[in-house]
Amino acid sequence: MPAKTPDPSVIQPIANVEALTFVKPTVKNPNIIVGDFTYIADKDFERHVTHHYDFIGDKLIIGKFCQIAAGVEFVMNGANHQMNAATTYPFYIFGTWEQNAPAQSDLPLKGDTVIGNDVWIGQNATILPGVHIGDGAIIGANSVVASDVAPYTIVAGNPAKLIRKRFDDELTALLLKFKWWDKPIDEINNLIPILTSGDLKKVKAEIKARLV
């Protein structure tokens, strides 16, 4: 008999807990792409994605199995003002001043914001436009992430800085090659004892055996 596993299309996967939501089935904006089983400690994910305007076209891409705490904000490129002129004031947005919208080449656009798989983003963290956060990273509470974050590292602060690597280079490389989040759901279920073990020597050995 197959193991019982959660359904990633269910919006609220824990009975009677409204403030925990699987994000993917709630997303309506086509420029927000979220993987299965990523959750937020909130009922409305898209209100945490700010300044996300269609005319800019930037994307927010989040992988699978991410854990997003309450109060996290994803600030998109529409928040940026023109900086190569005498003033940063956006006269054009009001429709009453005689200024045309600046060309995109005059705006400090940073591209898509990309969050990897199995990323934990702590409470009230802010992710700024164009940031890439690698698989398995941890973002400390109240951090402001203004630059890229390497896989399996812990960052914190304003601006967020490296605190430490989570694992040694060998285990990090094994996990990035193994990509457990892309396995079939039944296989992931069977891998849970390995994925949640604090015996990292054993974890290394088990992953090596499965990569042969």
C-alpha positions in Angstrom: 0.0 0.0 0.0 1.5 3.4 -1.0 2.5 5.7 1.8 0.2 8.6 2.6 1.7 11.9 1.3 0.4 15.4 1.3 -1.3 16.9 -1.8 0.6 19.9 -3.1 -2.6 21.3 -4.6 -4.2 21.8 -1.2 -4.0 25.4 -0.2 -4.1 24.8 3.6 -2.4 21.4 4.2 -2.8 21.4 8.0 -6.3 21.0 9.3 -7.6 24.1 11.2 -4.4 26.0 10.6 -5.4 28.8 8.3 -2.1 30.8 8.6 0.0 28.2 6.8 -0.5 28.0 3.0 1.0 26.0 0.2 1.8 28.9 -2.1 1.7 27.3 -5.6 -2.1 26.7 -5.8 -2.8 30.3 -4.7 -0.7 32.1 -7.3 -2.6 34.0 -10.0 0.2 36.2 -11.4 1.9 34.5 -14.4 5.2 36.2 -13.5 5.3 34.4 -10.1 6.4 30.8 -10.4 6.5 28.6 -7.3 7.3 24.9 -6.8 5.4 22.2 -5.0 5.2 22.1 -1.2 6.6 25.6 -0.7 4.6 27.2 2.1 4.2 30.6 3.8 3.0 31.4 7.3 0.2 33.5 5.9 -3.0 33.2 4.0 -2.1 35.5 1.1 1.3 35.1 -0.5 0.9 37.6 -3.3 0.5 40.6 -0.9 4.0 39.9 0.1 5.3 40.5 -3.4 5.5 44.3 -3.8 6.1 46.7 -6.7 5.6 43.9 -9.2 4.4 45.7 -12.4 3.5 44.0 -15.7 5.3 46.6 -17.8 8.6 45.7 -16.3 8.1 41.9 -16.8 10.4 40.7 -14.0 9.7 37.3 -12.5 9.7 35.9 -9.0 10.8 32.2 -9.2 10.8 30.1 -6.1 11.7 26.4 -5.9 10.1 23.4 -4.1 9.9 22.8 -0.4 10.8 26.4 0.7 9.7 27.6 4.1 8.7 31.3 4.2 8.0 32.8 7.6 5.5 35.5 8.4 6.2 39.0 7.3 8.7 38.1 4.5 8.6 40.7 1.7 9.8 40.2 -1.9 10.5 43.6 -3.3 10.5 43.6 -7.1 12.1 45.9 -9.6 9.2 48.3 -9.8 10.4 49.7 -6.5 13.5 51.1 -8.1 13.7 54.8 -9.1 15.8 56.5 -11.8 19.2 57.2 -10.2 21.2 58.7 -13.2 19.4 62.0 -13.1 19.4 65.0 -10.7 16.3 63.7 -8.9 14.9 60.3 -8.1 11.4 61.7 -7.8 9.0 59.7 -10.2 6.9 62.6 -11.5 5.5 60.4 -14.3 3.5 58.1 -12.0 1.0 60.8 -11.0 -0.2 61.6 -14.6 -0.3 65.3 -13.8 3.3 66.3 -14.2 4.8 66.7 -17.7 7.3 63.8 -17.6 7.2 60.6 -19.7 8.1 57.3 -18.0 11.8 56.8 -18.1 13.2 54.1 -20.5 13.9 50.8 -18.8 17.6 51.4 -19.6 17.5 54.4 -17.3 16.1 52.4 -14.4 18.4 50.3 -12.1 16.6 47.0 -13.0 18.1 43.9 -11.5 16.4 41.1 -13.4 14.4 38.2 -12.0 14.4 37.2 -8.3 15.2 33.5 -8.0 14.9 31.4 -4.8 16.2 27.9 -4.9 14.8 24.7 -3.4 14.6 23.9 0.4 15.3 27.5 1.3 14.2 28.8 4.8 13.5 32.5 4.9 13.1 33.8 8.5 10.4 36.1 9.8 10.3 39.7 8.5 13.2 39.2 6.0 13.2 41.4 2.9 14.4 40.0 -0.4 15.4 42.8 -2.8 15.1 42.8 -6.6 17.2 40.5 -8.7 18.6 38.5 -5.8 19.4 34.8 -6.4 19.3 32.5 -3.3 20.8 29.1 -3.7 19.3 25.7 -2.7 19.3 24.9 1.0 20.2 28.4 2.1 18.9 29.9 5.4 18.0 33.6 5.7 17.9 35.0 9.2 14.9 36.8 10.6 14.7 40.6 9.8 17.5 40.3 7.2 17.6 42.5 4.1 19.0 40.4 1.3 20.6 42.7 -1.3 23.0 40.3 -3.0 23.2 36.7 -4.0 23.3 33.9 -1.4 25.3 30.7 -2.1 23.7 27.3 -1.7 23.7 25.8 1.8 24.8 28.9 3.6 23.4 30.9 6.4 23.1 34.7 6.1 21.7 37.4 8.4 21.7 41.1 9.0 21.1 44.3 7.1 22.5 43.9 4.6 22.6 40.2 4.9 26.1 38.8 5.3 27.5 35.2 5.4 27.3 33.7 8.9 28.6 30.3 8.0 28.3 27.4 5.6 25.8 24.8 6.7 27.9 21.8 5.7 31.4 21.0 4.4 32.0 21.3 0.7 31.7 17.5 0.1 28.2 17.2 1.5 27.1 20.5 -0.1 28.2 19.1 -3.5 26.5 15.8 -2.9 23.2 17.5 -2.0 23.3 19.7 -5.0 23.9 16.7 -7.2 21.3 14.6 -5.5 18.5 17.2 -5.8 16.2 15.3 -3.5 13.4 17.8 -4.1 13.1 16.6 -7.7 12.6 12.9 -6.7 9.1 11.3 -7.0 7.0 12.0 -4.0 7.1 8.4 -2.7 10.9 8.4 -2.9 11.0 11.6 -1.0 8.8 10.1 1.7 11.3 7.2 2.0 14.2 9.6 2.1 12.8 11.5 5.1 14.9 9.6 7.7 18.0 10.5 5.8 17.0 14.1 5.1 16.2 14.8 8.8 19.2 13.0 10.3 21.7 14.9 12.3 24.4 12.3 11.7 25.9 14.0 8.7 28.5 11.3 8.2 25.7 8.8 7.7 23.8 11.2 5.5 26.9 11.5 3.3 27.3 7.8 3.0 23.6 7.3 2.2 23.5 9.9 -0.6 26.8 8.6 -2.1 25.3 5.1 -2.3 22.2 6.5 -4.1 24.3 8.5 -6.6 26.2 5.4 -7.8 
